[in-house]
């Protein structure tokens, strides 16, 4: 593998792409530490020190921003507005016929959908930036900090507008950097920036667990977390690579004097067809009740019940709801992203068929049957991976900033595998040995 790394940097065009990607990563990390105007940075650091990794309701967004959210920097919103916009556009493609027609137009239609995603990202960034400023001004961003309400120096409309515009511009810059990596670097730019944001918090989280440990000066807890993380990485790699290959045979066709078809291929159906999106959906949905209680300041019975059952992740009701939501969203997302009838129609159009299955409706029913069967282990696997941090927090009495969370591991391993595959494919084009050999 080290030889493959050396050969990758010896190849001029591949070396240029790798160095360009590393340069964008350095610039991205620099922007995550530049505070926006109008913020009292000393008070922010004081509250961050008092929080001691307890990120509370904003933990998910803070993870995707590489810790920039709670520090209120120019990249505070991170990649989250783009992720949300992409998911919304993907869901609307199934509902709105115009978007579905654009999707079928190929590269031109996809470019138009990408443009819509950019516009929606900017709109969401303005909305989320305004919410973040209001949250910081009210002191709700750091509830346990005595100077939490003194983070924003000026309450004027001009200062608020400058802060929101700065964070929105930061989100637009992140979008541009991600697209630059996709065009001129290695891998998918947005995925790599997300990878960097999540991986940046691992060292501090690991060291925090060691410092808060009680057995052998924390080294035992540190070692157990490392072993747990390695086991999770191995499980994620195994499941992410697993797929059900449905054989497809194409009949021979004579067009003029030429013969077409007669080949055999397969339809790869991944066990985890939905990826990490069900976990993100479930996590985001569970934040809504707690946010409503936090901003309403209600003392009613429903608010007390939500505070007791849906704020702390170690409550049995929270765990059960989280697991069921992940399973539901896994089936929901697979149902809207993979259309068995469309696949069956395309196969029939080009003379393809599954051996033993008639073309047309029987093929669509068979694909639907296989998809439902294979989604069950994928959904249960996602739920299991997502609940590992919660179980670890209860058993090890670790801090809330547990590094090997289900979402973070799924994203890091998935992006790492795809990036390595792209580098390997470019190495093999030059007859070099790849990383996975």
C-alpha positions as CSV (number, residue, x, y, z in Angstrom):
1,X,0.0,0.0,0.0
2,X,2.9,2.4,0.8
3,X,4.3,1.6,-2.7
4,X,1.0,2.5,-4.2
5,X,1.1,5.9,-2.4
6,X,4.6,6.5,-3.7
7,X,3.5,5.7,-7.2
8,X,0.4,7.9,-6.9
9,X,2.7,10.9,-6.1
10,X,5.1,10.0,-8.9
11,X,2.4,10.2,-11.5
12,X,2.4,13.9,-12.6
13,X,-1.4,14.4,-13.2
14,X,-2.4,12.3,-10.2
15,X,0.1,14.1,-8.0
16,X,-1.3,17.5,-9.2
17,X,-4.9,16.3,-8.3
18,X,-3.8,15.1,-4.8
19,X,-1.9,18.3,-4.0
20,X,-4.8,20.4,-5.2
21,X,-7.2,18.5,-3.0
22,X,-4.9,18.8,0.0
23,X,-4.6,22.6,-0.6
24,X,-8.4,22.9,-0.6
25,X,-8.6,21.0,2.6
26,X,-6.1,23.3,4.3
27,X,-8.1,26.3,3.1
28,X,-11.3,24.8,4.3
29,X,-9.8,24.0,7.8
30,X,-8.5,27.6,8.0
31,X,-11.9,29.0,7.3
32,X,-13.4,26.9,10.2
33,X,-11.3,28.9,12.7
34,X,-11.9,32.5,11.4
35,X,-14.6,34.1,13.6
36,X,-17.3,36.3,12.1
37,X,-17.6,40.0,12.9
38,X,-19.8,41.0,15.8
39,X,-18.8,38.0,18.0
40,X,-17.0,38.3,21.3
41,X,-14.5,35.5,20.7
42,X,-13.3,35.4,24.3
43,X,-16.8,34.7,25.6
44,X,-17.2,32.0,23.0
45,X,-13.9,30.3,24.1
46,X,-15.0,30.6,27.7
47,X,-18.3,28.8,27.0
48,X,-16.5,26.2,24.9
49,X,-14.2,25.4,27.8
50,X,-17.1,25.1,30.2
51,X,-19.1,22.9,27.8
52,X,-16.3,20.3,27.8
53,X,-17.6,18.6,24.7
54,X,-21.2,18.6,25.8
55,X,-22.6,19.8,22.4
56,X,-26.3,19.1,23.3
57,X,-28.9,19.7,20.6
58,X,-26.4,21.2,18.1
59,X,-24.1,18.2,18.2
60,X,-25.0,16.9,14.7
61,X,-24.6,20.2,12.9
62,X,-21.5,21.0,14.9
63,X,-20.0,17.7,13.8
64,X,-20.7,18.4,10.1
65,X,-19.1,21.8,10.5
66,X,-15.9,20.5,12.0
67,X,-16.6,22.2,15.3
68,X,-17.1,25.6,13.6
69,X,-20.8,26.0,14.6
70,X,-20.2,26.5,18.3
71,X,-17.2,28.7,17.6
72,X,-19.4,30.8,15.2
73,X,-16.9,31.1,12.4
74,X,-17.4,32.1,8.8
75,X,-17.8,28.3,8.0
76,X,-20.2,27.8,11.0
77,X,-23.0,26.4,8.9
78,X,-20.6,24.0,7.2
79,X,-21.8,21.6,4.6
80,X,-25.2,21.0,6.2
81,X,-27.2,23.5,4.1
82,X,-26.0,21.8,0.9
83,X,-26.7,18.3,2.3
84,X,-30.3,19.4,3.3
85,X,-30.8,21.0,-0.1
86,X,-29.6,18.0,-2.0
87,X,-31.9,15.7,0.0
88,X,-34.9,18.0,-0.5
89,X,-34.3,18.2,-4.3
90,X,-33.9,14.4,-4.4
91,X,-37.2,13.9,-2.7
92,X,-38.9,16.5,-4.8
93,X,-37.7,14.8,-8.0
94,X,-40.2,11.9,-7.2
95,X,-43.1,14.3,-6.5
96,X,-42.6,17.1,-9.1
97,X,-42.9,15.9,-12.8
98,X,-40.8,18.8,-14.0
99,X,-37.8,17.7,-11.9
100,X,-38.3,14.1,-12.9
101,X,-38.2,15.1,-16.5
102,X,-35.0,17.0,-15.9
103,X,-33.4,14.0,-14.2
104,X,-34.1,11.9,-17.3
105,X,-32.5,14.5,-19.7
106,X,-29.0,13.4,-18.8
107,X,-26.2,15.8,-18.2
108,X,-28.1,18.9,-19.2
109,X,-30.9,18.1,-16.8
110,X,-28.6,17.2,-14.0
111,X,-26.8,20.6,-14.4
112,X,-30.2,22.3,-14.0
113,X,-31.0,20.4,-10.9
114,X,-27.5,21.2,-9.5
115,X,-28.3,24.9,-10.1
116,X,-31.6,24.6,-8.2
117,X,-29.6,22.9,-5.4
118,X,-27.3,25.9,-5.2
119,X,-30.1,28.4,-5.0
120,X,-31.9,26.3,-2.3
121,X,-28.6,26.0,-0.4
122,X,-28.2,29.8,-0.2
123,X,-31.8,30.2,1.0
124,X,-31.3,27.6,3.7
125,X,-28.0,29.2,4.7
126,X,-29.7,32.5,5.2
127,X,-32.4,30.8,7.3
128,X,-30.0,28.8,9.4
129,X,-27.6,31.7,9.8
130,X,-30.4,33.9,11.1
131,X,-31.5,31.1,13.5
132,X,-27.9,30.7,14.7
133,X,-27.5,34.4,15.4
134,X,-30.8,34.5,17.3
135,X,-29.8,31.5,19.3
136,X,-26.4,32.9,20.2
137,X,-28.0,36.2,21.2
138,X,-30.5,34.6,23.5
139,X,-27.9,32.5,25.2
140,X,-29.5,29.2,24.2
141,X,-26.3,28.2,22.3
142,X,-24.5,27.6,25.6
143,X,-27.2,27.3,28.2
144,X,-24.9,26.4,31.1
145,X,-22.5,29.2,30.4
146,X,-22.8,32.4,32.5
147,X,-21.6,34.6,29.6
148,X,-23.6,32.7,27.0
149,X,-25.9,35.7,26.4
150,X,-23.0,38.0,25.9
151,X,-21.5,36.4,22.8
152,X,-23.1,38.8,20.3
153,X,-21.8,42.3,21.1
154,X,-24.3,44.4,19.2
155,X,-28.0,43.7,18.7
156,X,-28.5,46.1,15.8
157,X,-30.1,45.1,12.5
158,X,-26.9,46.0,10.6
159,X,-24.7,43.8,12.7
160,X,-27.1,40.9,12.5
161,X,-27.3,41.3,8.7
162,X,-23.5,41.4,8.4
163,X,-23.2,38.2,10.5
164,X,-25.9,36.4,8.4
165,X,-24.3,37.5,5.1
166,X,-20.9,36.4,6.3
167,X,-22.0,32.9,7.2
168,X,-24.1,32.6,4.0
169,X,-21.0,33.7,1.9
170,X,-19.0,31.0,3.8
171,X,-21.5,28.4,2.8
172,X,-21.3,29.5,-0.8
173,X,-17.5,29.4,-0.6
174,X,-17.7,25.8,0.7
175,X,-19.9,24.9,-2.2
176,X,-17.4,26.4,-4.6
177,X,-14.5,24.6,-3.0
178,X,-16.3,21.3,-3.1
179,X,-17.1,21.7,-6.8
180,X,-13.4,22.6,-7.5
181,X,-12.3,19.4,-5.8
182,X,-14.8,17.4,-7.9
183,X,-13.6,19.0,-11.1
184,X,-9.9,19.2,-10.5
185,X,-9.1,17.0,-7.6
186,X,-9.8,13.5,-6.4
187,X,-13.2,12.2,-5.4
188,X,-16.5,13.9,-4.7
189,X,-15.6,17.4,-3.3
190,X,-18.6,17.7,-1.0
191,X,-18.0,14.3,0.5
192,X,-14.3,15.0,1.1
193,X,-15.1,18.2,2.9
194,X,-17.6,16.4,5.0
195,X,-15.0,13.7,5.7
196,X,-12.5,16.4,6.8
197,X,-15.1,18.1,9.1
198,X,-15.9,14.9,10.9
199,X,-12.3,13.6,11.1
200,X,-11.1,16.9,12.5
201,X,-13.0,16.3,15.8
202,X,-11.6,12.8,16.4
203,X,-8.3,13.6,18.1
204,X,-9.8,16.0,20.7
205,X,-12.7,13.7,21.4
206,X,-10.3,10.7,22.0
207,X,-8.1,12.7,24.3
208,X,-11.1,14.0,26.2
209,X,-12.2,10.4,26.8
210,X,-8.7,9.6,28.1
211,X,-8.7,12.6,30.5
212,X,-12.2,11.7,31.8
213,X,-11.4,8.0,32.3
214,X,-11.0,6.6,35.8
215,X,-9.3,3.3,35.2
216,X,-5.6,3.3,34.7
217,X,-5.6,7.0,34.2
218,X,-8.2,6.7,31.4
219,X,-6.1,4.4,29.2
220,X,-8.4,1.5,29.6
221,X,-11.4,3.5,28.4
222,X,-9.3,4.9,25.7
223,X,-8.3,1.4,24.5
224,X,-11.9,0.1,24.7
225,X,-13.1,3.0,22.5
226,X,-10.3,2.3,20.0
227,X,-11.3,-1.4,19.8
228,X,-14.9,-0.5,19.5
229,X,-14.1,1.9,16.7
230,X,-12.0,-0.6,14.8
231,X,-14.8,-3.2,15.1
232,X,-17.3,-0.7,13.8
233,X,-15.1,0.2,10.9
234,X,-14.7,-3.4,10.0
235,X,-18.4,-4.0,10.1
236,X,-19.2,-0.9,8.0
237,X,-16.6,-1.9,5.4
238,X,-18.0,-5.4,5.2
239,X,-21.7,-4.2,4.8
240,X,-20.9,-1.3,2.5
241,X,-19.1,-3.6,0.1
242,X,-21.8,-6.3,0.3
243,X,-24.3,-6.4,-2.6
244,X,-26.8,-8.8,-4.2
245,X,-26.0,-9.2,-7.9
246,X,-29.0,-10.1,-10.0
247,X,-28.0,-11.6,-13.3
248,X,-29.3,-10.0,-16.5
249,X,-29.1,-11.6,-20.0
250,X,-29.4,-9.6,-23.1
251,X,-30.8,-11.4,-26.2
252,X,-29.0,-11.1,-29.6
253,X,-30.5,-8.7,-32.1
254,X,-29.7,-8.3,-35.7
255,X,-29.7,-4.7,-36.9
256,X,-28.7,-4.7,-40.6
257,X,-25.7,-7.0,-40.9
258,X,-24.5,-6.5,-37.3
259,X,-25.4,-8.5,-34.2
260,X,-26.0,-6.7,-30.9
261,X,-26.6,-8.1,-27.5
262,X,-26.0,-11.6,-26.3
263,X,-24.1,-10.4,-23.3
264,X,-24.5,-11.2,-19.6
265,X,-24.3,-8.6,-16.8
266,X,-25.8,-8.0,-13.4
267,X,-27.7,-5.4,-11.4
268,X,-25.8,-4.6,-8.2
269,X,-28.1,-4.1,-5.3
270,X,-26.3,-2.9,-2.2
271,X,-27.3,-4.2,1.2
272,X,-27.1,-0.6,2.5
273,X,-28.9,1.0,-0.5
274,X,-29.9,4.1,1.5
275,X,-26.4,5.0,2.8
276,X,-26.2,7.4,5.7
277,X,-29.3,9.4,4.8
278,X,-31.8,7.5,7.2
279,X,-29.5,8.2,10.1
280,X,-29.4,12.0,9.2
281,X,-33.1,12.1,8.8
282,X,-33.8,10.3,12.1
283,X,-31.3,12.5,14.0
284,X,-32.7,15.7,12.6
285,X,-36.3,14.7,13.3
286,X,-35.5,13.9,16.9
287,X,-34.0,17.3,17.4
288,X,-37.3,19.0,16.6
289,X,-39.2,18.3,19.8
290,X,-36.3,19.3,22.0
291,X,-35.8,22.5,20.0
292,X,-39.5,23.4,20.4
293,X,-39.2,23.0,24.2
294,X,-36.0,24.9,24.3
295,X,-37.3,28.0,22.5
296,X,-40.9,27.9,23.9
297,X,-39.7,27.9,27.6
298,X,-42.9,26.1,28.5
299,X,-43.5,24.5,31.9
300,X,-46.4,22.4,30.7
301,X,-46.6,18.7,31.1
302,X,-45.8,17.9,27.5
303,X,-42.7,20.0,27.7
304,X,-41.5,18.2,30.8
305,X,-42.2,14.8,29.3
306,X,-40.1,15.8,26.1
307,X,-37.3,17.1,28.2
308,X,-37.1,13.9,30.2
309,X,-37.5,11.5,27.3
310,X,-36.1,13.1,24.1
311,X,-33.2,15.3,25.2
312,X,-30.9,12.7,26.7
313,X,-29.9,9.9,24.3
314,X,-29.7,7.2,27.0
315,X,-33.5,7.1,27.7
316,X,-35.2,3.9,26.5
317,X,-38.0,5.8,24.7
318,X,-35.4,7.9,22.8
319,X,-33.4,4.8,21.8
320,X,-36.4,2.9,20.6
321,X,-37.8,5.9,18.7
322,X,-34.4,6.6,17.1
323,X,-34.0,2.9,16.0
324,X,-37.6,2.8,14.5
325,X,-37.1,6.1,12.7
326,X,-33.9,4.8,11.1
327,X,-35.6,1.6,9.9
328,X,-38.6,3.6,8.5
329,X,-36.4,6.1,6.7
330,X,-34.2,3.3,5.3
331,X,-37.3,1.7,3.6
332,X,-38.7,5.1,2.6
333,X,-35.5,6.4,0.9
334,X,-34.9,3.1,-0.9
335,X,-38.5,3.2,-2.1
336,X,-38.1,6.6,-3.7
337,X,-34.6,6.2,-5.0
338,X,-34.9,2.8,-6.7
339,X,-37.9,2.3,-9.0
340,X,-38.3,-1.5,-9.9
341,X,-40.8,-0.7,-12.7
342,X,-38.5,1.8,-14.4
343,X,-35.6,-0.7,-14.3
344,X,-37.8,-3.5,-15.6
345,X,-39.1,-1.2,-18.5
346,X,-35.5,-0.2,-19.4
347,X,-34.4,-3.9,-19.5
348,X,-37.4,-4.8,-21.6
349,X,-36.7,-1.9,-24.0
350,X,-33.1,-3.1,-24.7
351,X,-34.0,-6.8,-24.8
352,X,-32.7,-7.7,-21.3
353,X,-34.3,-10.3,-18.9
354,X,-33.5,-12.0,-15.7
355,X,-33.1,-15.8,-16.3
356,X,-36.2,-17.6,-15.1
357,X,-38.3,-14.3,-14.9
358,X,-40.5,-13.0,-17.6
359,X,-39.8,-9.5,-18.8
360,X,-42.1,-6.6,-17.8
361,X,-44.3,-6.7,-14.7
362,X,-43.0,-10.1,-13.3
363,X,-39.4,-8.6,-13.4
364,X,-40.6,-5.5,-11.5
365,X,-42.3,-7.6,-8.9
366,X,-39.2,-9.8,-8.6
367,X,-36.9,-6.7,-8.2
368,X,-39.3,-5.3,-5.6
369,X,-39.3,-8.6,-3.7
370,X,-35.5,-8.8,-3.6
371,X,-35.2,-5.1,-2.7
372,X,-37.5,-5.5,0.3
373,X,-35.6,-8.6,1.5
374,X,-32.2,-7.0,1.2
375,X,-33.3,-3.7,2.8
376,X,-34.2,-5.3,6.1
377,X,-30.6,-6.3,7.1
378,X,-29.4,-2.9,5.8
379,X,-31.9,-1.0,7.9
380,X,-31.1,-3.1,11.0
381,X,-27.4,-2.6,10.4
382,X,-27.9,1.2,10.3
383,X,-29.9,1.1,13.5
384,X,-27.2,-1.0,15.2
385,X,-24.4,1.3,14.1
386,X,-26.2,4.4,15.2
387,X,-27.0,3.0,18.7
388,X,-23.4,1.9,19.5
389,X,-22.4,5.4,20.8
390,X,-25.5,5.5,23.0
391,X,-24.7,2.1,24.5
392,X,-21.0,3.1,25.0
393,X,-22.0,6.3,26.8
394,X,-24.1,4.3,29.3
395,X,-21.7,1.5,29.9
396,X,-18.4,3.4,29.8
397,X,-19.8,6.6,31.4
398,X,-18.0,8.5,28.6
399,X,-18.6,12.1,27.6
400,X,-21.2,13.1,25.1
401,X,-18.6,13.8,22.5
402,X,-18.1,10.1,21.7
403,X,-16.0,10.0,18.5
404,X,-17.1,6.8,16.9
405,X,-20.7,7.7,16.3
406,X,-22.8,5.9,13.7
407,X,-23.1,8.8,11.3
408,X,-19.5,9.8,11.5
409,X,-18.2,6.2,10.9
410,X,-20.6,5.6,8.0
411,X,-19.5,8.8,6.3
412,X,-15.8,8.5,6.9
413,X,-15.6,4.8,5.8
414,X,-17.9,5.4,2.8
415,X,-16.0,8.5,1.6
416,X,-12.6,6.8,2.2
417,X,-13.6,3.7,0.2
418,X,-14.9,5.8,-2.7
419,X,-11.8,8.0,-2.8
420,X,-9.4,5.1,-2.6
421,X,-11.3,3.4,-5.5
422,X,-10.9,6.5,-7.7
423,X,-7.2,6.7,-7.0
424,X,-6.8,2.9,-7.6
425,X,-8.7,3.2,-10.9
426,X,-6.4,5.9,-12.1
427,X,-3.3,3.9,-11.0
428,X,-4.5,0.8,-12.8
429,X,-5.0,2.8,-16.0
430,X,-1.2,3.2,-16.0
431,X,-0.6,-0.5,-15.2
432,X,0.3,0.2,-11.6
433,X,-0.7,-1.9,-8.6
434,X,-3.6,-0.3,-6.7
435,X,-4.3,0.1,-3.0
436,X,-6.8,-2.7,-2.7
437,X,-4.5,-5.4,-4.1
